[in-house]
Amino acid sequence: MSFSVHPITPTFAAEIGDLDLRVAMSDAEFEALEDAFNTYSVLVFPDQALSDAAQLAFSARFGPLETTIQKFRKGVKLRLGPEFADVSNLGADNEPLPADSERRHFNSGNRLWHTDSSFRPVPAKCSLLYARSIPPTGGQTEFADLRAAYDGLSADMRARLEGLVAEHSIRESRRKIGYDQFTEDEIKGLPAAPQTVVRTHGDSGRRTLYLASHAERIFGMDDAAGKALLAELIEHATQRQFVYSHRWRVNDLVMWDDRCTMHRGLAFDDLRYKRNMQRTTVRDFAPTCEQEGIALKDIIAAE
């Protein structure tokens, strides 16, 4: 193995050393990197001088790339290419967005605990976020280990969660921050998606919670009871013992497993400092219900 692995905790998050992501890896090297990813869920690659093309090429080795939902939103002028999610506070002029910016309001939803693209029928496998500039204070990203959180549930709770399916929507997470500016076309183009509350992480065989602020209800449950259960699970999963907080450095690339983690960005003075970050996102291979062998039509029929 030509690179080094430096665990941040024994089982969650690790730094990868002696690796230049601009240089193509052999199949054996890539397999070893995938093994580290499946073990630690969050990998930090420090001091990477990546072009857009290099980030895209490395990301695409893990699977097909998503197109950002911003491409489909009315009136949004992309600062980056369509394969990138613009996780910055910058407008098309590369200056901080003003206080009354619609996009600034929308992006503040990233400060809620979430899982990328859980609102899509085929959700994300992993995300790769690259830091071109960072604020001097604040702006960390926190990651929650949902495999460890599942292991920490009582046997009764694990049994209770088996087979449950939640409905996820980007509109739900934005509703929680008071954002309500979706157009009718956007609502039609961004329908809610069903996702299992518990799933098997296929590359490790471990069971994991699958949660996000995008989850709005649980099929077959009273709305209030479903929301309460989702809130209880998120509170459990984000206890200190399950969380790694990453303080960014310029040229960090951080990669995380969307199948078994949640994350959130912390606040910073976004009207004063630039935080220029870009994310590539890799699609999973199938909807979670299909992966778990759950017949969605039966779930809906039982409503």
VENZI-V518069 format. One record per backbone hydrogen bond with DSSP energy under -1.0 kcal/mol. NH is the residue of the N-H (numbers start at 1). CO is the residue of the C=O. E is the energy in kcal/mol with one decimal. If there is no record, write none. Layout:
# VENZI-V518069
NH & CO & E
NH & CO & E
This chain:
# VENZI-V518069
4 & 17 & -2.1
6 & 15 & -2.9
8 & 13 & -3.0
9 & 13 & -1.2
13 & 40 & -2.4
14 & 42 & -2.1
15 & 6 & -2.6
16 & 44 & -3.0
17 & 4 & -2.5
23 & 20 & -1.9
30 & 26 & -2.6
31 & 27 & -2.3
32 & 28 & -1.9
33 & 29 & -2.1
34 & 30 & -2.7
35 & 31 & -2.0
36 & 32 & -1.8
37 & 33 & -2.4
38 & 34 & -2.7
39 & 35 & -1.2
40 & 36 & -2.7
41 & 37 & -2.4
42 & 40 & -1.7
43 & 255 & -2.9
44 & 14 & -2.5
45 & 253 & -3.3
48 & 251 & -3.0
50 & 48 & -1.3
55 & 51 & -2.2
56 & 52 & -2.5
57 & 53 & -2.5
58 & 54 & -2.3
59 & 55 & -2.5
60 & 56 & -2.4
61 & 58 & -1.1
62 & 59 & -2.0
66 & 281 & -3.0
68 & 82 & -2.8
71 & 68 & -1.3
72 & 69 & -1.5
73 & 70 & -1.3
76 & 73 & -1.4
84 & 81 & -2.0
85 & 279 & -3.2
87 & 85 & -1.3
87 & 277 & -1.0
88 & 86 & -1.2
91 & 95 & -2.5
94 & 91 & -2.3
97 & 89 & -2.7
101 & 98 & -1.9
105 & 101 & -1.8
106 & 102 & -2.4
107 & 103 & -2.8
108 & 104 & -1.1
109 & 106 & -1.6
110 & 107 & -2.2
111 & 108 & -1.7
112 & 109 & -1.7
114 & 263 & -2.4
118 & 115 & -1.6
120 & 117 & -1.9
125 & 282 & -3.8
126 & 282 & -1.2
127 & 256 & -2.0
128 & 280 & -2.8
129 & 254 & -3.0
130 & 278 & -2.6
131 & 252 & -2.4
132 & 276 & -2.9
133 & 276 & -1.5
139 & 267 & -1.6
141 & 246 & -1.9
142 & 264 & -2.7
143 & 244 & -3.0
144 & 262 & -2.8
145 & 242 & -2.6
146 & 260 & -2.0
149 & 145 & -1.9
150 & 146 & -1.6
151 & 147 & -2.2
152 & 148 & -1.5
153 & 150 & -1.7
158 & 154 & -2.4
159 & 155 & -2.1
160 & 156 & -2.1
161 & 157 & -1.8
164 & 161 & -2.1
166 & 195 & -3.4
167 & 217 & -2.5
168 & 193 & -3.3
169 & 214 & -2.3
173 & 169 & -1.3
174 & 170 & -1.7
175 & 171 & -2.1
176 & 172 & -1.6
178 & 175 & -1.5
179 & 174 & -2.8
187 & 183 & -2.3
188 & 184 & -2.1
189 & 185 & -2.2
190 & 186 & -1.2
193 & 168 & -2.9
195 & 166 & -2.9
197 & 164 & -2.3
199 & 208 & -2.5
201 & 206 & -3.3
204 & 201 & -1.6
205 & 201 & -3.0
208 & 199 & -2.6
209 & 146 & -1.5
210 & 197 & -2.4
213 & 113 & -1.4
215 & 212 & -1.6
216 & 167 & -3.3
219 & 165 & -2.5
221 & 218 & -1.9
226 & 222 & -3.0
227 & 223 & -2.7
228 & 224 & -2.1
229 & 225 & -2.2
230 & 226 & -2.4
231 & 227 & -2.5
232 & 228 & -2.3
233 & 229 & -2.4
234 & 230 & -2.3
235 & 231 & -2.4
236 & 232 & -2.2
237 & 233 & -2.8
238 & 234 & -1.3
239 & 236 & -1.3
242 & 239 & -2.3
243 & 240 & -1.6
244 & 143 & -2.5
246 & 141 & -3.4
251 & 131 & -3.1
252 & 249 & -1.9
253 & 45 & -2.1
254 & 129 & -2.7
255 & 43 & -2.8
256 & 127 & -2.2
257 & 41 & -1.6
258 & 125 & -1.3
260 & 257 & -1.3
262 & 144 & -1.3
263 & 114 & -2.3
264 & 142 & -1.7
265 & 110 & -2.2
266 & 140 & -3.2
270 & 268 & -2.1
272 & 269 & -1.3
273 & 269 & -2.6
276 & 133 & -1.0
278 & 130 & -1.9
279 & 85 & -2.6
280 & 128 & -2.4
282 & 126 & -3.0
283 & 64 & -2.9
284 & 123 & -2.8
291 & 287 & -2.2
292 & 288 & -2.1
294 & 289 & -2.8
299 & 295 & -1.4
300 & 296 & -2.7
301 & 297 & -2.2
302 & 298 & -1.3
303 & 300 & -1.4
